[in-house]
Amino acid sequence: MKLFILPHAGGSAKSYCAFKHFLPQEIELVPLEPSGRGARLGEPFFDNIPDCVTDLIDKNLSLIKSDSFAIFGHSMGTMLACEMTKQLKEKYGLEPVYVFLSGKSAPDDNFFLPIGNNPDDDTIIAFFVEHNMLPVQVTSNEKMLKLFGGILCADIKMSQKYCLTPDKFRFECPVSVLYGEDDEFLKLCDISGWKNFSKSLCDFYSFSGGHFYYSDCKEDVCNLIVKKLLDII
């Protein structure tokens, strides 16, 4: 079975490669890299989630078709996971066996970031710096900040446009929602809204930490993933 990883805004799917150290050989970790970062640095950014996902599917379709698969998406990655599941079903009749949604409220929740609509790049970067949401090695290096900031701003703008409602899409497979107990982004949200997007099991798991709780809880997160997927394999 393959476990496809979809990243957070500004991130690379390869940031989650450490998960592989806690997964058995029956579960193959496969990072899916959106355009404009990681191995695809220099490729143009997409300005909307559906087109970004169409591109991801087109570039990885043979891999997706090759085995049963699950999806893990964090923050913006949950939007990519919804849209990917939706498009795969509509276009190819393919479905994941399980989806893990991390660090984000449901896509019909109007709240994303408290920075207003159509924020400029400086506003977005200032918000993330103020809330210590960027690595020190990025904020202390002007060249890295420019590079990372460009990815982050493109992703935030793309994410703010996305809205999906339960009447348009619901997961057929089981879903687990994971989140950090001290995640500032979720304090004004009702994370239980994910239940409206599931036709099957939808359960919730909290972990100590903030928005990037999984950085310190990799083993616990992977243990949950393994438990859920080995019941299916």
C-alpha positions in Angstrom: 0.0 0.0 0.0 1.2 3.5 -0.8 0.7 6.5 1.6 0.7 9.7 -0.5 1.8 12.8 1.4 0.4 16.3 0.5 2.2 19.3 2.1 1.2 22.4 4.1 1.4 25.9 2.6 5.0 26.9 1.8 6.2 23.3 2.4 7.6 20.4 0.4 6.1 17.0 0.7 9.6 15.8 1.3 9.4 17.5 4.7 7.5 14.5 5.8 10.0 11.9 4.7 11.0 11.2 8.3 7.7 9.4 8.7 9.2 6.5 6.8 11.4 5.6 9.8 8.2 4.7 11.7 6.3 2.9 9.0 6.5 -0.9 8.2 7.6 -2.1 4.7 4.0 -2.8 3.9 3.3 0.9 3.8 5.4 2.9 1.2 5.6 6.6 1.9 5.3 8.6 -1.4 5.6 12.4 -1.2 3.6 14.2 -3.9 5.3 17.5 -4.8 3.2 20.5 -6.0 4.7 22.7 -8.7 7.1 25.4 -7.6 9.0 23.7 -4.7 11.4 20.8 -3.9 12.3 18.8 -7.0 9.9 21.0 -9.0 11.5 24.3 -7.9 11.4 26.8 -10.8 8.1 25.4 -12.2 5.3 27.9 -12.1 2.9 28.1 -9.2 -0.8 27.3 -9.6 -3.3 29.9 -8.5 -6.1 27.5 -7.6 -6.4 24.2 -5.8 -8.2 22.2 -8.6 -5.6 23.0 -11.2 -2.8 22.2 -8.8 -4.4 18.8 -8.0 -5.0 18.0 -11.7 -1.3 18.6 -12.3 -0.4 16.3 -9.4 -2.6 13.6 -10.7 -1.4 13.9 -14.3 2.2 13.5 -13.2 1.6 10.6 -10.8 -1.4 8.7 -12.3 0.6 5.5 -13.1 1.9 5.5 -9.6 -1.6 6.1 -8.1 -3.0 3.2 -10.2 -0.3 0.8 -9.3 -1.4 -0.1 -5.8 -4.0 0.6 -3.1 -3.4 3.9 -1.5 -4.1 6.2 1.5 -3.6 10.0 1.7 -2.1 12.2 4.4 -2.5 15.9 4.1 -1.5 18.6 6.6 -3.1 22.1 6.6 -3.3 23.2 3.0 -2.7 19.5 2.3 -6.2 18.7 3.6 -7.6 20.8 0.7 -5.4 19.0 -1.7 -6.5 15.7 -0.2 -10.2 16.6 -0.7 -9.7 17.8 -4.2 -7.5 14.8 -5.1 -10.0 12.3 -3.8 -12.8 14.1 -5.6 -11.0 14.2 -9.0 -9.7 10.7 -8.8 -13.3 9.4 -8.2 -14.9 11.6 -10.9 -12.2 11.1 -13.6 -10.8 7.6 -13.0 -13.1 5.8 -10.6 -10.2 5.5 -8.1 -10.6 6.0 -4.3 -8.2 5.9 -1.4 -8.7 3.3 1.3 -8.1 5.8 4.0 -7.5 9.6 4.4 -5.7 11.4 7.2 -6.6 15.1 7.5 -4.2 17.1 9.7 -4.2 20.6 11.2 -7.1 22.2 9.3 -10.8 22.7 9.7 -13.1 21.5 6.9 -13.0 23.3 3.5 -16.4 24.9 4.0 -15.1 26.8 7.0 -14.6 30.4 5.9 -11.9 31.0 8.4 -8.3 30.5 7.1 -6.0 33.2 8.4 -6.8 36.4 10.2 -5.1 38.6 7.6 -8.1 39.6 5.5 -9.0 38.8 1.9 -6.4 39.3 -0.9 -3.5 40.0 1.4 -0.2 41.1 -0.1 3.0 39.1 0.2 4.4 41.3 3.0 1.3 40.9 5.1 1.4 37.1 4.8 5.1 36.8 5.6 4.8 39.3 8.5 2.0 37.2 10.0 4.0 34.0 9.9 7.1 35.7 11.3 5.1 37.3 14.1 3.6 33.9 15.1 7.0 32.1 14.9 5.7 29.9 12.0 8.9 30.1 10.0 12.1 28.3 10.7 14.9 30.4 12.1 17.2 29.4 9.3 14.7 30.9 6.9 14.0 34.2 8.7 17.7 34.8 9.3 18.6 34.4 5.6 17.3 37.0 3.2 17.8 34.8 0.1 16.0 31.8 1.8 13.2 34.1 3.1 12.6 35.4 -0.5 12.5 31.8 -1.9 10.4 30.3 0.9 8.2 33.4 1.1 7.3 33.2 -2.6 6.2 29.6 -2.2 4.3 30.4 1.0 2.5 33.4 -0.4 1.4 31.6 -3.6 0.1 28.7 -1.5 -1.8 30.9 0.9 -3.5 32.9 -1.9 -4.4 29.6 -3.6 -5.8 28.1 -0.4 -7.9 31.2 0.4 -9.9 30.8 -2.8 -10.8 27.2 -2.2 -14.2 26.3 -0.8 -15.8 22.9 -1.0 -19.2 22.0 0.5 -20.6 18.6 1.6 -23.3 18.7 -1.1 -20.4 18.7 -3.7 -18.2 16.1 -2.1 -18.0 13.6 0.7 -15.4 10.9 1.5 -16.5 7.4 0.8 -13.6 5.9 2.8 -12.8 6.2 6.5 -11.3 9.5 7.6 -9.2 10.4 10.7 -8.7 14.0 11.7 -5.5 14.9 13.5 -4.6 18.2 15.2 -2.4 19.9 17.8 -4.1 20.8 21.1 -2.5 24.2 21.0 -3.0 25.0 17.3 -3.6 28.8 17.2 -5.3 28.4 13.7 -8.0 26.1 15.1 -9.1 28.1 18.1 -11.7 30.0 16.1 -12.8 26.9 14.1 -15.0 24.0 14.6 -12.9 21.0 13.5 -15.8 18.7 14.0 -17.2 20.0 10.7 -15.2 17.3 8.9 -18.0 14.9 10.0 -20.2 16.5 7.4 -17.7 15.5 4.7 -17.7 11.8 5.5 -20.1 9.0 4.5 -18.1 6.5 6.6 -16.0 6.7 9.8 -14.7 10.1 10.8 -12.8 10.1 14.1 -10.6 12.7 15.8 -7.2 12.5 17.5 -5.4 15.3 19.4 -1.7 15.6 20.0 0.4 17.8 22.2 1.7 20.8 20.3 0.7 23.6 18.0 0.1 23.7 14.2 3.2 21.6 13.4 2.5 19.2 16.3 3.7 16.3 14.1 7.3 17.5 14.1 7.6 16.3 17.8 5.0 13.5 17.5 6.1 11.7 14.4 6.2 8.3 16.0 2.7 8.7 17.6 1.3 10.0 14.4 2.8 7.1 12.4 1.6 4.6 15.0 -2.0 5.8 14.4 -1.5 5.6 10.6 -0.1 2.1 10.9 -3.0 1.0 13.2 -5.6 2.3 10.8 -4.0 0.9 7.6 -2.9 -2.5 8.8 -6.5 -3.2 9.7 -7.2 -2.8 5.9 -4.2 -4.5 4.4 
